[in-house]
Amino acid sequence: MADLSQLSDEQWTVIESFMPRNQPGPERKDDYHILFGILHVLASGCHWGN
């Protein structure tokens, strides 16, 4: 079974084109790792920390 929380370079290239650019507010640092964290939580079934 593939690790659903990992993105291939090809998948990230497609997804990255949909990430917002030149938005007001704090500078975006690392969209890849943020998305990786979200996918990990969804794939593993764990809960977001409170």
Backbone hydrogen bonds, N-H to C=O, Kabsch-Sander energy under -0.5 kcal/mol:
donor,donor_aa,acceptor,acceptor_aa,energy
4,L,2,A,-1.0
6,Q,3,D,-1.6
12,W,8,S,-2.6
13,T,9,D,-2.1
14,V,10,E,-1.6
15,I,11,Q,-2.5
16,E,12,W,-3.2
17,S,13,T,-0.9
17,S,14,V,-0.5
18,F,15,I,-2.1
19,M,16,E,-1.4
34,I,30,D,-1.7
35,L,31,D,-2.8
36,F,32,Y,-2.5
37,G,33,H,-2.1
38,I,34,I,-2.0
39,L,35,L,-2.7
40,H,36,F,-2.4
41,V,37,G,-2.2
42,L,38,I,-2.3
43,A,39,L,-2.8
44,S,40,H,-2.6
45,G,41,V,-1.5
